[in-house]
Amino acid sequence: MIGYWIFNYMPQWEAASKEVQLLHETQESSILFALNTKQRKLKLSGATRHIPLPWGLVAMPWLLTSARRFEINHIYASAGERLLLPRIGGRRTVLTVTKEAGSLARVERSLPHLKRLGMIVVESERHYELFAQSGIPEERLQLIYPSSGLRPYREALTPFRILFASSPPARFDLLSRGIHLMLSAARRLPEVRFVLAWRETNLAELNQLIAAFGVTNVEVHNGCVDMDELYASCSACILPGLTHNSLKPCPHSALESLAHGKPVLVSRPTSISGLVERERCGLVFEPTVLGLEAAVVDLQTRYAEHQSNCHRVVEEHFAPDRFCSRYDKVYASLRQGDGA
């Protein structure tokens, strides 16, 4: 039996939650523990169990007893996670790194716990290199990309529309996520439309920022929207993070865009930039206004060349059956003791 552990489980919204949900559903015998800071409903029975935080701290002895009963524990968190890793980490524990730790100092402080794990799974080449440098043995380190199923390609609406679907959860993340960068580029590219899928948080700040930039070629879709329709209506998706920590490892919006047959515009620090550049399924740009402007113009000029590679990249790197098969092998290696 496998125990899955994740913070703020929201499969209707959040990419890592969707990954856990897929693995949980495909494993014959597993229980999912959702440690949530936003949902206050307590549920301690069934295949999916909700433990609101900070109640989880009170229930920690019970959680530890539950963890010891599992053949394998699988944690979805950052490498700097401080609640679960020190307590249930071990040779039969898998950590999938789905979030940035905030700083490399936090990762370094966690190294004693990380080195006890049976397997660390990363979703970006940058994190693979980081943990390899930190002394994690190669046999206990895997790069497994998230999954996304193919969608039919539909020609986008005109004018050229670029979708941003990685809205920030906190008030002061607008600059880091590249919102200012996009609005600056929008002001220089009035013939291009920027489409923002938003999650209600920071909507007032976003609208104020759009008004301050004085742009009219930006549209905001707030709350629960039909994302398949948005991807289909746009020509490309953008990931304009300014730093390595701006976005999650392998942001799901890029996968969804490629699955719809739509190329991606990716800033150089974003974790998926190396793959996009090698596979020619979009363009990589320096996170500057001129860099983004040039990439948009280049993508419009060579759109068919990049669009033709999108579905192939999904089939080769992000197919759901490939994702599940890779994790099956991880679990099998731990059961056989190969992760020791």
N, C-alpha and C positions, 0 to 999 in steps of 0.2 A: 504494500500500500504506500502511496505517495502523499505527503502533506505539502500543499502549496501555501505560501505565506506572501501576502502583498499588502501594502499600505494604500488606503483610499481606492478601493476596488470600484471602478465605474466603467464597466465594459461598454456602456452606451456612449461614452465620451472618449475614454482614455486608451491609448494604444497598448501600453503594457498590460492593462487589464484584459484587453481582447486576446493577447497572447496567452495569458494564464487561463482564460476561459476555454480557448481552443485545446490546450494541453489537458486541462481538467476534464473536458468532455470526451477526449479521445483515450484517456487512461481508464481502464476498466474499474479500478479500485483506487479512489483518491478523495481527499477532503481538502477543501479550500478554506483558509482562514483569512478573512478580510479585516485588517486593523485600520479602522477609519477614524479620521479626525472630524469629518463633516457629517457623517450619518450617525445618528445616536441610537438606532434600534439595535438591541442586543438579541442575538440568535445563536444558541449554543448546540443546535442539533441539525441534522441533515447533511447533505454533501457540501453545502456552502454555508459557512458560519461567520457571523458578523460580530466583531468585538470592538465597540467604540472605544477610542482613546480619549481620556487617560484611563478608562476602566480596565483596559488591557494590562496596565501595570499592576492593578490589584489582582487580576486573574492570572498573573504570570506563573505562579506555581502550577496551576491547572494546565496552562499552555505548555509548559515544559514537560509535564507528565504526558500530555498528548503527543508532543514531538518525539518522545522516546519510543513511542509505540509504532512509529512509521519506519518502514524499510528505508525510505529516502525522504529527506526534507528538501524542498526546493523554494528558495527565497528569491523574490523579485524586488530589488531595491538598489540603492547606490552602494558603492564600495566603502562609503563612510558610515553606513548604517550602524547604529549603536545599541539597539534594543535586542535584535534577534541574533546577529552574528556572534556576539560573545557568548550566547547562551545555547544556541542549537547548531552552531557551526561544528563541523567534524568531517571525517572521511566519507560519510554517507550523506553529505549536504551539498547541494548545488546552489550557487549564487548566479543569477542572471543580472548583469549590471544594466539597468534601464534608465538610470538617472545619473547626472553629474553629481559629484560629492560636494561641490561648492568650492573646494580648493584641493590642491595636491597635498597640502599638509594633513588634511583629514584622511586622505587615502593612506598616507604614510603612517599615521597613527593606527590605522586599522590593519596594517600588514601582518602583525602576529595572528590576528583572527583569520585573515584571508589565506594565509599559508597553511592553515589547518583544514581548509575545505577540500572536499573530494574533487570538485570541479568548479571553475569559474568560467561562465559563458559571457562573452562580450558581443556587442552588436555593432562595433565599429573597429576599423583597423587601428585607429588612434588608441583605443583602450587596450587592444591586444598588445601593441608595442609598449604601452605604459606598464602593464602587468608583467610582461616579459622582462623589461628593464628592472622591475622590482623583485625579481628572483622567483616568480611563480614558475614551476617546472612546465615545460611544454606539454607534457602528457596530462596536466591538470588545467589546461587552458584551451578554450574552444571559441572560434568565431562563428556564430550562428545568427544570420540575419532574420528579422521578423518576417512574417508571411503576408501575402496579399493575393487573392484570387484574381484572375483576369476578368476585365469588363469589356464589353463591346466598345470599339472606338467610334466616336461620333464627332463629326466635324464641328468645330466650335462656332459660336456666334461671332459676329463682327461688331465693332472693331476688335483688334487683337486684345484678348483678355487674359490677365495674369492673376491666378488665384493664390491668396495667402491663407493657409488653414492651420496655423500654429499660434493661435492667440495666447498671449501671456496670462498666467494666473495671478500675477501680483501687479500692484499699481506702478511700481517703478521698473518694470521690465520692458517698457515700450522701446526705449533706446537700444537695449541689448538685443531684443528680438528683431531689430531692423525696421521698426515702423517709421521712425524719422527718415531712415535711408530711403524707404519706398516712397514716402510722400515727397521727398526731395526729387527723386527720379520722376515721379508722376508730374511734378511741376515742369520738368524739362521735356516730358514726352506726352503732351496733351492728346495725341492721337491714340494712345494706348490706355486701356481701362484696367485699373487695379481693383480686384474683387476680394474683400476681406470677410472671411467666415469668423464670426465672433461668438464668445461664450457668455455674454452678458456682463462679466466682470470687466471693470474699467471702461465701460461703454461711454460714460460721460467724458472721461479723460481723452478717449479716442476721438470723439466728436469735436471736442475743443481743439485738439491737435490738427485735425483735418481743416477746421475753420481757420486756424492760425496760419496754415500753409496756403490757404486760399485756393485749393484744388477742387475741381468739379468732376474729375475723371476717376473718382474713387467711390465705390459703392460698398456698403456694409450690410451683411446678412447676419442678423443677431439671433442667438438662441438656437432652438432645435430647427435645423434646416435640412433639406434633402441634399446631402453631400454628393450623392451620385449625380444628381442633376447639375450641381455646381461644377464638378470636375468635367462633366460632359460639355458644359457651356463655355468652358475656358480653353485657351490654347496651350497654357503651360501653368505650372505651379512654381512658387518661389519660396526659397528658404534663405532669408537674408541676414542671418545671425552675425553679429559683429565679432564674437569670440567663440572659442571652443565650448564654453559653458553656456552659450546663449540658448541652445536647443538640446533636446534629448539625443542620445545616440541613435542614429538611424531614424530620424523623424518619420512617423507613419504617413504624413501627408505626401512625402515624396514617393513612397511605395504606392499609395492610392492613385497618385497622378500617373505614374508609369503603368499601373494596372489598367487605367482608362486609355492608355495609349498616348498620354500627353507628356511631353518633355519637361524637365525641371531646370530651373535657374537656381544655382546653389552658390553661396558665398564660400570662399576658400577655406575659412576655419571650420565650416560645418563638416561633421564626421563623414558624410557620404560623398564628399566632393571628389575624392580619389576614384571611387567606383564610377561616378558619373562621367568623369573625364576620360577614363579608360574605355568605357563602354559606349561613349558618344551618344548618350540618351538625353542630352541637355548640355548646358554650358555652365562653367565655373567662373566666378568673377571675384575680384578683390572687393571687399566691403566698403567701397567708396561710391559716391554719386556717379562719377564718370565711369567707373568700372561697371556698375549696374546698367547705366544707360547704354554703354557699348555692347554689353551682353544681350540686352533686349533687342537692339537693332540687328545684331548678328543672328540671333535666333529667328527673327522674322525672315531674314534673308535666306537662311539655310534650314528652314523649319522641317521640310520633308525628310532631309537627311537624318535629323535627330529623332523625328517622330517614328521613323521606320524601325528603330532599334528598341523602342520602349517595351513592347510585349515580350520580345526575346529576353531582355534583361530580367523581367519578372519571372519568366519560366526557368531561367538559369540560376537565379539567386534567391528569389522570394516565394517560390511556389509553396502552398500549404503542406503538400505531401512531403516535400523536401525538409521543411521546417520540423514537422512531427517525426520524420525518420531520423533526423540528426539528434533530436532529444531522446528518442528511443535508444540510440546507441550510447548516449551519455549515461542513461539509467542502467543499461546493461553492463557498462564498464564498471560502474560503482557496485552493482550486485555481485560482479565477479571479483571485485577487489582490485581492479586495475587502476582505480583512482587513488590507491594508497601510496 
